[in-house]
């Protein structure tokens, strides 16, 4: 096989029902040579057998010996990649046939290290929508680090660029030693994207939607918990230790950090109120009065804001120290 233009990395756990559909959409890419690397994170279903049964030389299975979570599985896939570009595809999603060619062409034309595009949202009834308004991306030629950090804040009504699925120039990742933070089960996509921008990578935008995010019938979104926010704050500290920020990026990071702290206080406050622990609730409220401001919105509505827009998972994700489960491989809240 000729050297691929793009390595499509699919991390999965117990994805036997959807993995073949994802793989076939990657193999159907037009105008580029593609290899597909499936990094199986110790599935207990027929995921590995399904991949092997395809018998396609362009598809390689990387079978992890221990459960490492979505970031760890993708890191294993990245290590096996041979393409000039790496694209990440979730095991229950698909891509439009022209997507990768369009993105690679745009990135190489502008000498960029990353490229992103819009996403289709496809529900179980066949209804389709786009994640970002067409005019928003049409007037956004590239995503800068300050803009990216600023968009990744909870309780914001504006659009979160962290939900995008970038392609990465493999040499850029390797030259800058950029990998997923395996300590995170929510937000690892955000940190890799941010690190690539902080390392000097340019990110171009192709406004046409090409990634197809499948919303599965009968499933619900995941709720953000205190330990998730704590893990994101710790991940941000590791990011800042490596990439000291200045100027607009530093200001955006301060706003993000404050936002995560407010979110943590709000979650703690709601938990205390649910438990009728009014003394601890008052202590949290006095320590961070902004948490009270969030209560101005009905609690149920505020909780809905804390749900990821995934709509495909059926339980809250495990803590980072637990084995990864199928829901860890859905589109996570990016912070």
Rosetta silent file (secondary structure, phi, psi, omega in degrees, C-alpha in Angstrom):
SEQUENCE: XXXXXXXXXXXXXXXXXXXXXXXXXXXXXXXXXXXXXXXXXXXXXXXXXXXXXXXXXXXXXXXXXXXXXXXXXXXXXXXXXXXXXXXXXXXXXXXXXXXXXXXXXXXXXXXXXXXXXXXXXXXXXXXXXXXXXXXXXXXXXXXXXXXXXXXXXXXXXXXXXXXXXXXXXXXXXXXXXXXXXXXXXXXXXXXXXXXXXXXXXXXXXXXXXXXXXXXXXXXXXXXXXXXXXXXXXXXXXXXXXXXXXXXXXXXXXXXXXXXXXXXXXXXXXXXXXXXXXXXXXXXXXXXXXXXXXXXXXXXXXXXXXXXXXXXXXXXXXXXXXXXXXXXXXXXXXXX
SCORE:     score description
SCORE:     0.000 S_00000001
   1 L     0.000  136.476  176.573    0.000    0.000    0.000 S_00000001
   2 L   -63.534  157.190  177.802    1.257    3.492   -0.842 S_00000001
   3 L   -59.019  126.687 -176.645    2.013    5.805    2.029 S_00000001
   4 L   -70.287  150.666  170.903   -1.375    7.116    3.164 S_00000001
   5 L   -74.826  -40.276 -175.333   -2.272   10.772    3.067 S_00000001
   6 E  -133.964  132.687  169.095   -4.435   10.409    6.158 S_00000001
   7 E   -98.832  117.951  177.733   -4.477    7.950    9.038 S_00000001
   8 E   -94.804  114.973 -176.902   -7.993    7.753   10.454 S_00000001
   9 E  -100.516  123.059  178.572   -7.764    6.719   14.109 S_00000001
  10 E  -118.257  113.727  174.415  -10.845    5.163   15.675 S_00000001
  11 E   -94.335  136.456 -178.145  -10.716    4.449   19.400 S_00000001
  12 E  -150.333  153.502  172.799  -13.390    2.142   20.648 S_00000001
  13 L  -139.908  120.346 -178.811  -14.700    0.121   23.505 S_00000001
  14 L    51.109   53.722 -176.155  -17.575   -2.315   22.948 S_00000001
  15 L  -111.696   25.858 -174.282  -18.351   -0.678   19.614 S_00000001
  16 L   -59.029  -30.698 -176.312  -19.274   -3.786   17.621 S_00000001
  17 L   -71.467  -25.854 -172.111  -22.660   -2.365   16.588 S_00000001
  18 L  -123.144  -11.533 -169.887  -21.250    0.725   14.873 S_00000001
  19 H   -63.917  -37.065 -178.967  -17.551    0.180   14.172 S_00000001
  20 H   -65.823  -40.079  177.957  -18.000   -1.243   10.656 S_00000001
  21 H   -60.944  -43.185  178.846  -20.099    1.754    9.593 S_00000001
  22 H   -63.045  -46.454 -178.635  -17.425    4.127   10.867 S_00000001
  23 H   -61.285  -45.894 -177.480  -14.622    2.221    9.131 S_00000001
  24 H   -64.333  -32.454  176.986  -16.438    2.057    5.809 S_00000001
  25 H   -68.669  -33.070  176.961  -17.048    5.806    5.848 S_00000001
  26 H   -71.145  -41.747  179.765  -13.316    6.336    6.328 S_00000001
  27 H   -67.825  -21.348 -177.645  -12.420    3.925    3.532 S_00000001
  28 L   -84.958    4.819 -179.458  -14.882    5.726    1.230 S_00000001
  29 L   -62.531  137.732 -175.881  -12.909    8.995    1.332 S_00000001
  30 L  -104.829  140.058  173.761  -12.331   10.436   -2.131 S_00000001
  31 L    84.878    0.771  177.431   -9.188   12.124   -3.419 S_00000001
  32 L  -140.876  152.373  172.828   -6.884   10.905   -0.628 S_00000001
  33 L   -89.778  127.079 -172.060   -5.192    7.643    0.300 S_00000001
  34 E  -122.626  140.175  163.359   -6.480    6.534    3.671 S_00000001
  35 E  -116.938  149.401  179.590   -5.493    3.969    6.263 S_00000001
  36 E  -116.913  126.688  177.867   -7.771    3.159    9.175 S_00000001
  37 E  -116.435  116.342  177.153   -6.358    2.312   12.575 S_00000001
  38 E   -99.941  116.676  177.280   -8.779    0.910   15.123 S_00000001
  39 E   -99.669  102.292 -176.889   -7.406    1.125   18.667 S_00000001
  40 E   -90.361  124.833 -172.146   -9.520   -1.267   20.687 S_00000001
  41 L   -96.126   57.558  177.602   -9.427   -0.536   24.416 S_00000001
  42 L    64.127   48.946  177.628   -9.997   -4.081   25.728 S_00000001
  43 L   -61.876  150.710  176.163  -13.540   -4.491   24.440 S_00000001
  44 L  -107.730    2.594  176.995  -15.567   -7.360   25.843 S_00000001
  45 L  -106.267 -154.558 -174.106  -17.890   -7.620   22.828 S_00000001
  46 L   -93.270   22.373 -178.102  -17.190   -8.497   19.186 S_00000001
  47 H   -55.880  -51.799 -176.995  -15.433   -5.235   18.282 S_00000001
  48 H   -63.723  -41.489  179.525  -12.091   -6.879   17.471 S_00000001
  49 H   -64.446  -37.891  179.239  -13.703   -9.737   15.569 S_00000001
  50 H   -63.957  -42.904  179.320  -15.780   -7.281   13.521 S_00000001
  51 H   -65.875  -46.196 -178.325  -12.686   -5.300   12.529 S_00000001
  52 H   -62.898  -38.030 -177.093  -10.680   -8.414   11.686 S_00000001
  53 H   -65.333  -19.920  179.071  -13.532   -9.876    9.627 S_00000001
  54 H   -64.203  -34.184  175.873  -13.410   -6.929    7.223 S_00000001
  55 L    61.856   28.139 -178.649  -10.148   -8.296    5.851 S_00000001
  56 L   -97.687  126.877 -178.634   -9.176   -4.979    4.297 S_00000001
  57 L   -64.908  -16.660  178.495   -5.417   -4.314    4.087 S_00000001
  58 L   -83.894   -1.526 -178.590   -6.083   -0.614    4.656 S_00000001
  59 E  -113.895  125.645  177.962   -7.513   -1.389    8.108 S_00000001
  60 E  -120.676  138.956  177.793   -5.233   -2.179   11.041 S_00000001
  61 E  -103.043  124.668  172.075   -6.276   -3.281   14.506 S_00000001
  62 E  -107.392  108.606 -175.794   -4.265   -2.095   17.503 S_00000001
  63 E   -96.697  108.380 -178.978   -5.391   -4.255   20.425 S_00000001
  64 L   -70.538  143.876 -179.072   -4.519   -2.611   23.732 S_00000001
  65 L   -84.730  -20.178  176.394   -3.383   -4.926   26.516 S_00000001
  66 L  -141.661  154.802 -177.996   -4.927   -2.770   29.229 S_00000001
  67 L   -73.097  119.749 -175.670   -7.771   -0.306   29.343 S_00000001
  68 L  -116.487   -1.864 -178.498   -6.338    3.197   28.866 S_00000001
  69 H    83.338  171.845 -176.462   -9.413    5.296   28.133 S_00000001
  70 H   -57.530  -44.868 -179.279  -10.192    7.316   25.006 S_00000001
  71 H   -64.083  -43.030  179.544   -7.027    9.425   25.173 S_00000001
  72 H   -65.252  -40.906  178.590   -4.795    6.431   25.735 S_00000001
  73 H   -64.603  -42.148  178.612   -6.411    4.468   22.924 S_00000001
  74 H   -66.649  -37.064  175.760   -6.030    7.389   20.537 S_00000001
  75 H   -59.298  -41.176  177.983   -2.398    7.804   21.579 S_00000001
  76 H   -63.648  -39.682  177.212   -1.825    4.160   20.658 S_00000001
  77 H   -66.556  -40.072  178.412   -3.478    4.762   17.301 S_00000001
  78 H   -62.304  -39.598 -179.483   -1.427    7.890   16.704 S_00000001
  79 H   -63.951  -29.960 -179.573    1.775    5.946   17.406 S_00000001
  80 H   -86.983   -9.387 -173.533    0.835    3.418   14.737 S_00000001
  81 L   -68.437  143.533  176.854   -0.139    6.053   12.143 S_00000001
  82 L  -118.114   -8.434 -176.158    1.849    6.373    8.909 S_00000001
  83 L   -74.369  159.961  175.251   -0.134    9.111    7.173 S_00000001
  84 L   -68.371  -26.856 -179.940    0.953   12.691    6.701 S_00000001
  85 E  -125.734  152.120  175.922   -2.243   13.680    8.474 S_00000001
  86 E  -122.391  130.211  175.475   -4.175   12.126   11.338 S_00000001
  87 E  -118.833  141.287  177.157   -7.940   12.326   11.675 S_00000001
  88 E  -102.563  130.613  177.625   -9.928   11.164   14.700 S_00000001
  89 L  -129.150  125.556  176.546  -13.254    9.426   14.111 S_00000001
  90 L   -70.216  150.403 -172.060  -15.482    8.239   16.935 S_00000001
  91 L   -67.681  -16.319  178.329  -16.581    4.622   16.633 S_00000001
  92 L  -111.998   18.226  177.487  -20.269    5.532   16.314 S_00000001
  93 L  -117.242  176.040  178.251  -19.835    8.405   13.833 S_00000001
  94 E  -141.101  175.026  176.680  -19.129    8.673   10.113 S_00000001
  95 E  -130.685  149.214  172.471  -17.622   11.099    7.596 S_00000001
  96 L   -71.066  147.457 -172.282  -18.798   12.438    4.261 S_00000001
  97 L   -59.452  -29.480 -176.148  -16.719   11.078    1.344 S_00000001
  98 L   -93.907    0.935 -170.648  -15.168   14.420    0.376 S_00000001
  99 H   -60.298  -56.815 -172.134  -14.329   15.561    3.897 S_00000001
 100 H   -66.770  -37.103  177.696  -10.669   14.651    4.300 S_00000001
 101 H   -62.441  -43.595 -179.965   -9.613   15.764    0.830 S_00000001
 102 H   -62.305  -43.713 -176.931  -11.217   19.157    1.389 S_00000001
 103 H   -71.056  -43.225  178.848   -9.554   19.596    4.783 S_00000001
 104 H   -62.768  -42.700  179.795   -6.093   18.406    3.711 S_00000001
 105 H   -60.378  -44.981 -179.732   -6.193   20.672    0.663 S_00000001
 106 H   -65.521  -42.874 -177.632   -7.098   23.705    2.777 S_00000001
 107 H   -67.648  -42.391 -178.638   -4.479   22.964    5.430 S_00000001
 108 H   -72.377  -31.269  176.245   -1.656   22.353    2.974 S_00000001
 109 H   -62.986  -37.688 -176.632   -2.554   25.434    0.960 S_00000001
 110 L  -101.372    9.009 -179.425   -2.197   27.587    4.088 S_00000001
 111 L    52.785   45.869 -178.913    0.692   25.611    5.631 S_00000001
 112 L   -94.988  159.302  177.292   -1.464   24.881    8.677 S_00000001
 113 L   -96.345  -17.396 -179.703   -0.964   22.210   11.315 S_00000001
 114 E  -139.735  156.057  170.452   -4.676   21.662   11.899 S_00000001
 115 E  -143.371  144.222  178.164   -7.929   21.938   10.006 S_00000001
 116 E  -131.705  165.196  177.761  -11.502   21.793   11.275 S_00000001
 117 E  -146.498  179.039  177.141  -14.944   21.782    9.723 S_00000001
 118 E   -78.082  165.687 -179.988  -18.599   21.899   10.633 S_00000001
 119 E  -120.524  140.010  166.886  -20.462   18.822   11.873 S_00000001
 120 E   -84.099  141.621  171.996  -23.719   17.253   10.774 S_00000001
 121 E  -110.512  114.201 -175.471  -26.019   16.109   13.597 S_00000001
 122 E  -114.824  118.782 -179.662  -28.002   13.068   12.448 S_00000001
 123 L   -93.313  176.150 -173.374  -30.754   11.702   14.690 S_00000001
 124 L   -66.219  -20.663  179.360  -32.292    8.245   14.674 S_00000001
 125 L   -90.488    2.956  178.855  -35.226    9.434   12.525 S_00000001
 126 L    89.226    0.918  176.888  -32.913   10.690    9.787 S_00000001
 127 L   -73.437  140.394 -175.348  -33.302   14.364   10.614 S_00000001
 128 E  -130.327  142.734  178.055  -30.107   16.279   10.047 S_00000001
 129 E  -143.915  174.025  175.472  -28.832   19.627   11.238 S_00000001
 130 E  -110.227  150.495 -178.742  -25.466   21.324   11.560 S_00000001
 131 L   -71.732  -42.087 -178.039  -23.689   22.003   14.841 S_00000001
 132 L  -112.787  141.979  176.345  -22.497   25.498   13.927 S_00000001
 133 L   -58.756  140.923 -178.048  -24.417   28.106   11.911 S_00000001
 134 H   -56.067  -41.806 -176.273  -23.124   28.305    8.359 S_00000001
 135 H   -68.792  -27.981  179.211  -22.457   32.036    8.586 S_00000001
 136 H   -62.965  -49.649 -178.436  -20.369   31.638   11.754 S_00000001
 137 H   -77.506  -25.609  178.310  -17.783   29.397   10.114 S_00000001
 138 H   -64.375  -29.588  179.865  -18.000   31.189    6.768 S_00000001
 139 L  -100.592    9.548  178.929  -16.575   34.293    8.409 S_00000001
 140 L  -115.482   97.622 -176.455  -14.020   32.349   10.511 S_00000001
 141 L   -78.560  -29.381  176.254  -10.987   31.575    8.362 S_00000001
 142 E  -150.970  159.283  178.625   -8.898   30.248   11.243 S_00000001
 143 L  -108.229  122.881  179.636   -9.227   29.522   14.955 S_00000001
 144 L   -94.060  163.687 -179.881   -6.729   31.224   17.240 S_00000001
 145 H   -60.729  -46.185  178.212   -5.732   30.066   20.711 S_00000001
 146 H   -59.386  -42.333 -179.822   -7.533   32.938   22.537 S_00000001
 147 H   -65.354  -39.248 -178.547  -10.731   32.306   20.575 S_00000001
 148 H   -66.236  -47.327  179.014  -10.508   28.570   21.172 S_00000001
 149 H   -61.667  -44.747 -177.442   -9.976   28.907   24.918 S_00000001
 150 H   -62.422  -32.346 -177.649  -12.721   31.527   25.206 S_00000001
 151 H   -75.113  -16.983 -175.051  -15.238   29.304   23.426 S_00000001
 152 L   -99.181   66.053  176.686  -14.655   26.457   25.873 S_00000001
 153 L  -131.396  139.080 -179.058  -16.539   27.722   28.886 S_00000001
 154 L   -76.154  149.905 -178.608  -19.514   26.160   30.631 S_00000001
 155 L    75.505    5.952  177.094  -22.822   28.054   30.892 S_00000001
 156 L   -86.472  146.197  177.718  -22.014   30.019   27.735 S_00000001
 157 L   -90.622  -12.681  179.831  -24.663   30.337   25.052 S_00000001
 158 L   -79.723  172.421 -170.559  -22.115   30.783   22.273 S_00000001
 159 L   -83.028  141.277 -174.645  -20.719   27.922   20.274 S_00000001
 160 L   -98.716  111.262 -179.428  -17.968   25.724   21.645 S_00000001
 161 H   -68.154  -14.304  179.125  -15.155   25.062   19.172 S_00000001
 162 H   -65.122  -16.847  178.438  -14.013   22.171   21.346 S_00000001
 163 H   -79.329  -10.144 -179.651  -16.691   19.977   19.768 S_00000001
 164 L   -68.716  157.478 -179.367  -14.923   20.164   16.405 S_00000001
 165 L  -115.205   90.345 -175.850  -12.967   17.169   15.116 S_00000001
 166 L   -73.398  157.953  162.083   -9.636   18.469   13.775 S_00000001
 167 E  -101.784  145.681 -176.245   -7.190   16.746   11.511 S_00000001
 168 E  -118.481  140.512  170.325   -3.564   17.092   12.628 S_00000001
 169 E   -72.522  118.222 -172.424   -0.345   17.210   10.630 S_00000001
 170 H   -60.513  -41.315 -179.454    1.418   14.150   12.043 S_00000001
 171 H   -61.522  -34.583  179.167    4.932   15.618   11.787 S_00000001
 172 H   -66.309  -43.662  177.971    3.807   18.645   13.793 S_00000001
 173 H   -61.024  -44.492 -177.576    2.492   16.458   16.603 S_00000001
 174 H   -68.987  -42.266 -179.609    5.679   14.417   16.670 S_00000001
 175 H   -62.755  -29.795 -177.153    8.037   17.411   16.463 S_00000001
 176 L  -105.748    7.831  177.259    6.265   19.018   19.419 S_00000001
 177 L    51.757   52.954 -178.006    5.677   15.811   21.404 S_00000001
 178 L  -102.478  123.212  179.036    1.937   16.391   21.528 S_00000001
 179 L  -139.956  170.852  175.453   -0.282   13.578   22.805 S_00000001
 180 L   -71.651  145.036  173.820   -3.575   13.161   24.613 S_00000001
 181 L   -79.786  107.768 -174.549   -3.584   13.655   28.376 S_00000001
 182 L   -76.519   -6.599  176.136   -4.492   10.137   29.526 S_00000001
 183 L   -76.910  -12.168 -176.669   -5.436   11.333   33.006 S_00000001
 184 L  -104.552  141.117  170.518   -8.610   12.867   31.538 S_00000001
 185 L  -110.698  -15.627  171.946  -11.797   11.116   30.477 S_00000001
 186 L  -131.448  126.246  176.692  -13.588   14.383   29.707 S_00000001
 187 L   100.904   -0.156 -179.276  -11.743   17.262   28.089 S_00000001
 188 H   -69.425  -31.424  176.731   -8.748   15.440   26.616 S_00000001
 189 H   -64.233  -43.018  178.753   -9.750   16.499   23.092 S_00000001
 190 H   -58.592  -46.459 -175.079   -9.818   20.122   24.201 S_00000001
 191 H   -66.611  -37.642  178.288   -6.329   19.956   25.713 S_00000001
 192 H   -66.960  -42.700  177.674   -4.706   18.400   22.637 S_00000001
 193 H   -59.994  -48.639 -179.376   -6.322   21.000   20.385 S_00000001
 194 H   -62.940  -40.251 -179.902   -5.229   23.808   22.728 S_00000001
 195 H   -64.451  -38.913  178.395   -1.702   22.409   23.002 S_00000001
 196 H   -63.403  -40.446  176.809   -1.349   22.280   19.218 S_00000001
 197 H   -68.383  -41.672 -179.450   -2.355   25.933   18.983 S_00000001
 198 H   -66.038  -27.053  178.484   -0.101   26.887   21.903 S_00000001
 199 L   -80.374    0.408  176.728    2.816   25.140   20.190 S_00000001
 200 L   103.182    7.072  179.638    2.389   27.471   17.229 S_00000001
 201 L   -75.219  136.392  174.890    0.141   25.425   15.006 S_00000001
 202 L   -90.411  140.805 -179.483   -2.236   27.307   12.700 S_00000001
 203 E  -119.956  114.508  178.595   -5.783   25.970   12.422 S_00000001
 204 E   -94.029  155.131 -178.484   -7.736   26.655    9.240 S_00000001
 205 E  -113.600  126.290  167.500  -11.499   26.317    8.964 S_00000001
 206 E  -104.104  111.894 -168.519  -13.338   24.622    6.121 S_00000001
 207 E   -69.158  -19.471 -178.358  -16.913   25.769    6.751 S_00000001
 208 E   -68.638  138.740  176.358  -18.632   22.883    4.952 S_00000001
 209 E   -74.024  135.873  179.449  -19.886   20.108    7.262 S_00000001
 210 E  -137.940  -22.194  178.090  -18.162   16.778    6.721 S_00000001
 211 E   -90.682  132.168 -177.302  -18.154   14.972   10.060 S_00000001
 212 E  -110.879  112.493 -179.136  -21.437   13.175   10.807 S_00000001
 213 E   -95.228  114.554 -174.894  -22.303   12.906   14.474 S_00000001
 214 E   -90.006  121.869  177.192  -24.892   10.168   15.005 S_00000001
 215 L   -92.942  120.067 -174.028  -27.432   10.730   17.772 S_00000001
 216 L   -89.724  137.224 -175.480  -28.587    7.369   19.040 S_00000001
 217 L   -64.817  138.160  172.810  -32.242    6.757   19.818 S_00000001
 218 L    80.309    3.477 -179.153  -33.284    6.386   23.432 S_00000001
 219 L  -101.439  166.343 -177.854  -30.042    7.569   24.938 S_00000001
 220 E  -126.207  168.347 -179.515  -29.405   10.512   27.222 S_00000001
 221 L   -82.252  164.613  176.929  -26.625   12.947   27.784 S_00000001
 222 L   -91.101  146.834  178.366  -23.990   12.693   30.426 S_00000001
 223 E   -94.980  140.074  175.305  -23.994   14.909   33.456 S_00000001
 224 L   -79.572  131.162 -179.499  -20.904   16.795   34.477 S_00000001
 225 L  -112.834  168.619 -179.131  -19.828   15.918   38.018 S_00000001
 226 H   -55.873  -43.836 -176.377  -17.513   17.556   40.515 S_00000001
 227 H   -68.069  -25.237  175.216  -14.673   15.150   39.843 S_00000001
 228 H   -67.301  -44.739  179.945  -14.868   15.905   36.117 S_00000001
 229 H   -65.030  -41.267  177.440  -14.410   19.626   36.773 S_00000001
 230 H   -60.373  -40.502  179.059  -11.572   18.912   39.192 S_00000001
 231 H   -66.326  -38.177  178.219   -9.872   16.772   36.540 S_00000001
 232 H   -66.134  -40.277  177.275  -10.256   19.534   33.945 S_00000001
 233 H   -62.979  -40.610  177.915   -8.750   22.101   36.296 S_00000001
 234 H   -66.414  -39.328  177.264   -5.811   19.758   36.942 S_00000001
 235 H   -63.318  -39.565  177.202   -5.414   19.175   33.211 S_00000001
 236 H   -64.111  -36.358  178.128   -5.340   22.911   32.603 S_00000001
 237 H   -64.999  -39.456  177.024   -2.624   23.287   35.229 S_00000001
 238 H   -65.583  -40.085  177.839   -0.507   20.702   33.418 S_00000001
 239 H   -60.994  -45.501 -177.904   -1.154   22.510   30.144 S_00000001
 240 H   -70.040  -29.019  176.857   -0.096   25.867   31.618 S_00000001
 241 H   -65.490  -31.134  178.905    3.041   24.368   33.151 S_00000001
 242 H   -89.327  -36.017 -175.436    4.150   23.428   29.661 S_00000001
 243 L  -123.006   81.686  174.887    2.722   26.393   27.766 S_00000001
 244 L   -61.115  126.569 -175.672    2.928   29.641   29.784 S_00000001
 245 L   -98.469  158.570  177.298    0.464   31.975   28.104 S_00000001
 246 L  -141.129  166.085  173.532    0.602   35.727   27.598 S_00000001
 247 H    60.436 -136.524 -175.335   -1.614   38.481   26.260 S_00000001
 248 H   -63.736  -35.994  179.675   -5.062   37.581   24.980 S_00000001
 249 H   -65.014  -41.314  178.576   -4.516   33.856   25.443 S_00000001
 250 H   -64.734  -40.270  178.554   -3.605   34.338   29.111 S_00000001
 251 H   -64.513  -41.691  177.932   -6.681   36.524   29.643 S_00000001
 252 H   -63.229  -39.691  179.457   -8.878   33.903   27.982 S_00000001
 253 H   -66.073  -37.886  176.641   -7.360   31.214   30.188 S_00000001
 254 H   -61.832  -40.466  178.138   -8.076   33.245   33.319 S_00000001
 255 H   -65.637  -39.919  178.409  -11.700   33.515   32.227 S_00000001
 256 H   -65.264  -44.869  179.848  -11.829   29.774   31.577 S_00000001
 257 H   -60.517  -45.141  178.322  -10.247   28.945   34.934 S_00000001
 258 H   -62.073  -39.310  178.825  -12.677   31.221   36.730 S_00000001
 259 H   -62.251  -43.958  178.560  -15.538   29.623   34.813 S_00000001
 260 H   -65.900  -37.014  177.323  -14.471   26.130   35.875 S_00000001
 261 H   -65.240  -41.561  177.110  -14.149   27.299   39.475 S_00000001
 262 H   -63.342  -41.685  178.882  -17.639   28.789   39.323 S_00000001
 263 H   -61.629  -42.675  178.654  -18.947   25.558   37.819 S_00000001
 264 H   -61.471  -44.617  179.681  -17.330   23.567   40.607 S_00000001
 265 H   -63.778  -40.848  179.157  -18.899   25.837   43.240 S_00000001
 266 H   -63.592  -45.454  179.554  -22.305   25.590   41.577 S_00000001
 267 H   -61.772  -41.302  178.129  -22.174   21.793   41.414 S_00000001
 268 H   -64.274  -42.132  179.710  -21.116   21.635   45.055 S_00000001
 269 H   -61.653  -47.658 -179.416  -23.912   24.020   46.047 S_00000001
 270 H   -62.374  -40.698  179.552  -26.569   22.026   44.202 S_00000001
 271 H   -63.095  -42.685  177.719  -25.313   18.786   45.713 S_00000001
 272 H   -63.676  -40.870  179.656  -25.478   20.224   49.220 S_00000001
 273 H   -66.182  -39.647  177.507  -28.992   21.543   48.597 S_00000001
 274 H   -62.274  -35.732 -179.691  -30.125   18.173   47.245 S_00000001
 275 L   -85.741    1.115 -177.703  -28.733   16.566   50.392 S_00000001
 276 L    58.346   34.037  176.723  -30.380   19.275   52.529 S_00000001
 277 L   -96.110   79.963 -169.183  -26.930   20.124   53.895 S_00000001
 278 H   -73.210  -30.517  177.319  -27.674   23.802   54.354 S_00000001
 279 H   -63.599  -54.144  176.073  -24.618   24.664   56.420 S_00000001
 280 H   -60.167  -33.907  178.951  -22.122   23.448   53.803 S_00000001
 281 H   -64.266  -42.628  178.657  -24.311   25.022   51.100 S_00000001
 282 H   -63.738  -38.266  179.059  -24.109   28.396   52.824 S_00000001
 283 H   -62.542  -43.735  177.962  -20.345   28.047   53.132 S_00000001
 284 H   -63.681  -43.833 -178.041  -20.018   27.395   49.396 S_00000001
 285 H   -62.782  -40.093  179.065  -22.323   30.306   48.578 S_00000001
 286 H   -71.090  -32.832  179.849  -20.349   32.696   50.750 S_00000001
 287 H   -74.051  -29.418  179.719  -17.091   31.464   49.312 S_00000001
 288 L  -145.502   85.886 -176.838  -18.236   31.912   45.717 S_00000001
 289 L   -59.834  -20.844  179.383  -21.335   34.113   45.397 S_00000001
 290 H   -60.809  -29.919  178.349  -21.411   33.543   41.636 S_00000001
 291 H   -58.349  -35.158  177.356  -22.763   30.077   42.365 S_00000001
 292 H   -67.299  -34.952 -179.961  -25.902   31.758   43.667 S_00000001
 293 H   -60.920  -38.058  179.394  -26.243   33.725   40.455 S_00000001
 294 H   -65.626  -24.482  178.323  -26.484   30.498   38.513 S_00000001
 295 L   -72.945   -9.033  176.068  -29.394   29.504   40.705 S_00000001
 296 L   -62.929  -29.279  171.864  -31.349   32.385   39.186 S_00000001
 297 L   -84.339  141.278  178.273  -31.999   29.966   36.356 S_00000001
 298 L   -51.289  140.016 -174.663  -34.214   27.068   37.439 S_00000001
 299 H   -56.697  -40.709 -179.193  -32.026   24.269   38.740 S_00000001
 300 H   -61.488  -41.301  178.927  -33.391   21.781   36.220 S_00000001
 301 H   -67.080  -37.618  179.452  -32.550   24.091   33.343 S_00000001
 302 H   -66.350  -37.632  176.393  -29.101   24.725   34.766 S_00000001
 303 H   -63.342  -37.818  178.622  -28.498   21.021   35.018 S_00000001
 304 H   -62.158  -33.938  177.345  -29.475   20.691   31.370 S_00000001
 305 H   -64.813  -27.500 -178.757  -26.794   23.251   30.565 S_00000001
 306 L   -84.858   -3.977  178.058  -24.313   20.970   32.296 S_00000001
 307 E   -81.086  143.114  174.214  -25.254   18.030   30.110 S_00000001
 308 L   -70.330  154.206  178.250  -23.015   17.308   27.147 S_00000001
 309 L   -81.673   20.525 -174.693  -24.739   17.676   23.743 S_00000001
 310 L   -66.115  -47.824 -178.228  -23.845   14.086   23.043 S_00000001
 311 L    61.381   11.981 -175.027  -27.374   12.589   23.506 S_00000001
 312 L  -120.809   -1.740 -175.958  -25.878    9.168   23.035 S_00000001
 313 E  -105.981  157.281 -171.645  -24.694    8.012   26.421 S_00000001
 314 L  -115.561    2.151  179.692  -26.695    6.269   29.081 S_00000001
 315 L  -159.628  161.799  175.523  -24.739    6.927   32.249 S_00000001
 316 L   -67.301  146.058 -179.415  -22.252    9.283   33.791 S_00000001
 317 L   -69.084  156.203  177.763  -18.660    8.434   32.856 S_00000001
 318 L   -71.714  162.751  173.650  -16.397    6.654   35.295 S_00000001
 319 L   -65.898  160.038 -174.088  -13.685    8.447   37.197 S_00000001
 320 L   -61.197  -22.736 -178.804  -10.328    8.659   35.479 S_00000001
 321 L   -83.770   -8.150 -178.547   -8.944    5.862   37.638 S_00000001
 322 L   -91.248  158.579  175.440  -11.644    3.437   36.501 S_00000001
 323 L   -59.089  142.546  178.308  -11.556    1.333   33.328 S_00000001
 324 L   -66.577  145.666  178.019  -12.929    3.227   30.351 S_00000001
 325 L  -119.941  175.602 -174.809  -16.414    2.281   29.316 S_00000001
 326 H   -57.558  -37.343 -177.855  -18.349    2.676   26.079 S_00000001
 327 H   -68.127  -19.212  177.531  -19.733    6.061   27.101 S_00000001
 328 H   -67.989  -15.796 -176.216  -16.207    7.429   27.497 S_00000001
 329 H   -97.607    2.010  173.694  -15.847    7.205   23.717 S_00000001
 330 L   -76.756  173.243  178.298  -18.786    9.472   22.937 S_00000001
 331 L   -66.940  112.882 -173.331  -18.303   13.133   22.157 S_00000001
 332 L   -83.659  163.079  166.290  -17.203   14.506   25.522 S_00000001
 333 L   -66.280  123.880 -172.947  -17.774   17.875   27.095 S_00000001
 334 L   -90.304    7.674  174.469  -14.597   19.694   26.034 S_00000001
 335 L   100.321    0.000    0.000  -14.438   21.961   28.940 S_00000001
